[in-house]
């Protein structure tokens, strides 16, 4: 048995009221791979363009998960209802994960994992219960549902707050497949390794480099979910991430430069489009240049953040800050909490009038666009910040009522069959500017600034207010031109003041989706994959400090 701890919300909203008894795992043993959910919406008087650059849509058609998956999830739900559950859902998941990492001229890591299991979640007497299984117990849906109900009854005996109440959602009979042109799991391993070896070799020959690395990572998740509301949904998600890097070494110092293309819901075509062999010489040359670069100045500077960097600032200072469970005090793990409390909804000036942040979960190439979330809510889009004002949150069916929403915004996801679904942020995207502005125009209009590319170290407090970010590549801007490279740059700010300083954005031509495979949340912790599309943006008079 494996216990999962939850906390009671001081505001009276129940958070997975199963407490220490919640989360019985009937059988464990295989490494779980990651799975995401998706998002839905509440209509607003004014909406922003959800998709400034159209892409091919995801296909909606039949997938082939584990044998008898439909029968298993339906049997589990029916058993739970017969035993007294007022709500039940069941998920069968087949998860594949492949990771290849090459360092210099050798394969450093090559892993392939596959896991199949079932998770059953119930509400009994106003409290959550959960049980999961794989292996020999996988096919006994009735036994797993019985365990989930028993956990729910035990949790109910400890419940102190009001009962769990779920927002309503229509039932669906549907299937969804994320876009892909070439299945990476069908690409010969020799081809994948040969590409990484060739990229490393090209970096080493382009400049005097001490170490090189390159990697590919693929995840495939087949999910079948049934709910007591009458939904039966199948999804087939394929996600791809990759990157390369070179480290220059001299006089006891080392500096690394990387190139990481956007991680996407897509297939091996994402690797082919990344053009690693073309980028390899630049990465190596910039690593050497970074080694010789001037150290960061201290003081106030204008900064231009590229999408390869800005996505992480969005993720930490907007995405997590607007997860409604954190806002309500129901999630304390991993810098839980938020300054953006519900009494500020509709009034808080989160940033300048140019800041428009939108949850986009119908764009098929974004990582958290999965058709339906783990509450059985259909993917939709909605506004988080409109013209600089806080107007929305990421919600699930459990907390939607706290802001008087009759329907969830669909941000409920679990990373594996063995994990209970929890609230996760949507694909929070910074929308492009309306004027025709290119990156070169931003630079030309900046007299004394710093350009930052790529993500690096960061820290943020448990209210998502005070933060500090590093990066991967830095250039000094002087009189509208890139003057020279810098190193050891960090910037710090307070969230509303930082976003309030945004005064210029590029247009939709430079709107790109970056993101992460590894967003951590919960206790026990779960990982989630999330995209944050954005454009280059300029922030005025930001505090820059040199790392020591």
Residue, then its C-alpha position, 0 to 999 in steps of 0.5 A: x500500500x502507498x499512501x498519498x497525503x493531501x491537505x485541507x484548505x483553510x478557505x473551506x474548499x476540499x483538496x483531495x480529502x483522502x488525507x493520508x489514506x488517499x491513494x492506495x496502490x494495489x500493485x506497483x513495480x514499473x516506472x511510470x512515464x508521464x501523461x498530461x491533460x488539457x483545458x476548457x473555458x468559460x466564455x468572456x466578453x472579449x477574447x484574444x486570437x487563440x492561434x496567430x499562426x495556423x497549424x494542421x489540426x490534431x486528428x480525431x480517430x480511433x486509437x488502440x490502447x491496452x486490450x479490453x481497456x474500455x471494458x475495464x474502465x466501465x466495469x470499475x466505474x459501475x462497481x464503484x457506483x454500486x458500492x456507494x460512490x457518488x462519482x467515479x472515473x477510471x483510466x487505463x494508460x499504456x505509456x512508452x518513454x524513450x531517451x537517448x543521450x550522446x556525449x562526445x562520441x559515445x552513447x551515454x544513456x539509452x533507455x526505453x520504458x513501457x508501463x500499463x496500469x489502471x487508476x480508479x478515482x471515486x467520491x464517497x461521502x464527500x471525500x476522494x478515494x483512489x486506487x491503482x494497479x498493474x501486473x496481475x491485478x490489472x485485469x480485476x477492475x472490481x477489486x481496484x474499484x473496491x479498494x478506491x471506495x474503501x479509501x474514500x470511506x476512510x478519508x470521509x471519516x477524517x473529513x473536516x470541511x465541506x464535501x467535495x462538489x464537482x462542476x457539471x460537464x457533458x458526457x462524451x464518446x470520443x477519441x483524439x490523436x495528437x498530430x504526427x508525421x513520423x512515429x519516433x518509436x518506429x525510427x531505427x535506433x541506428x538512425x537516431x544515434x547516428x544523427x546525435x554522433x554527427x551533431x557532436x562531431x560537427x560541434x567539436x570541429x567547429x571550435x575548440x570544445x571540451x565537451x559536447x552532448x545531444x539528446x532525444x526524448x520521446x513519450x507516447x501515452x495511450x489513455x482510455x477513461x470512463x466517468x460516471x457521468x457517462x463519458x468514454x474517451x480514448x486519447x493517443x498523445x505523442x510528444x518530442x523533445x531534444x537538444x544539443x550543447x557544447x562546453x568550452x574550457x580554458x584556464x580553469x573555466x568552462x562555459x556551455x551554450x545550448x540549442x533546444x528547439x521547442x518541445x512539441x506534441x508531434x513526431x520525429x518530424x520535430x527532430x528533422x525540422x530542428x536542423x541540428x547539423x545546421x545549428x551545431x557550428x553556431x552553438x560551438x562558436x558561441x560557447x567559445x565566445x561566451x568563455x571569453x565574454x565580458x562579465x555582466x554589469x550591475x545596474x538597471x537595464x532594458x532587457x529583451x527576452x527571446x521566447x526560448x527564455x521568456x517561456x520559463x518566466x511566464x511559467x513561474x510568474x503567471x502559470x503557477x500563480x494562476x493555478x486556482x488550487x494554489x490561489x486557494x491555499x490548497x497546494x503548498x508543495x513546491x513553492x505553493x501559494x499565490x499573490x493573485x488571490x480571488x478577491x483581486x480577480x478582475x481588478x489586479x493590474x498584473x502588467x502593462x496593457x500590452x500583457x495578454x496571457x491566454x490559456x490555449x489548449x485547442x492548438x494541437x502541437x502544444x504539449x498540454x493540448x490532449x483533447x480531454x483532461x482527466x476530469x473528462x472535460x473537453x479542451x478549450x481556450x480562455x483568457x488569464x490576463x487581458x490588457x494587463x488585468x487578471x481575469x482568469x485561472x486554471x481550474x478543475x471540476x473540484x475548485x471551479x465553484x470557488x470562483x462561481x464557474x458552473x463548468x471547469x476550465x479543464x486543467x486536471x491531469x495525472x502523470x501516470x496511471x498510478x497518480x491521482x489527477x490534480x490541477x495543473x496549469x494550461x498552455x499559458x501563452x503570451x499573445x503577440x503584439x498588434x503592431x508589425x514589430x520584428x526582433x531587429x526592430x526591438x533591438x534597433x529601438x533599444x539604447x542600453x539593454x541586454x538580450x537574453x536567449x535560452x533558460x537557465x537557473x531561477x528562483x521564486x518565492x512561495x507567493x510567486x512574487x519575488x524572483x530571479x532568472x538566469x539564462x543561456x546566452x546574453x548580448x549587450x545592446x548598445x545604441x540599437x545594435x548587438x555590441x558583444x556577448x556577456x556572461x554571468x547575467x541574472x535579473x530580478x524583479x517583483x511579478x506585477x512590476x516586471x510585467x508592468x514594465x513590458x512596453x514592446x512586443x513582436x508580432x505573430x511572425x515571431x510567436x513560438x511555442x517553448x515549454x517543458x516536459x518536467x513541471x513538478x507539482x504535488x505531494x507525492x510529486x508529479x511531472x507535467x508537460x506544458x507549452x508557453x508560446x510567446x514572442x520576443x518582448x522588451x522590459x524597461x529598467x530591470x535590475x541586473x546583477x552579475x552572478x558571483 
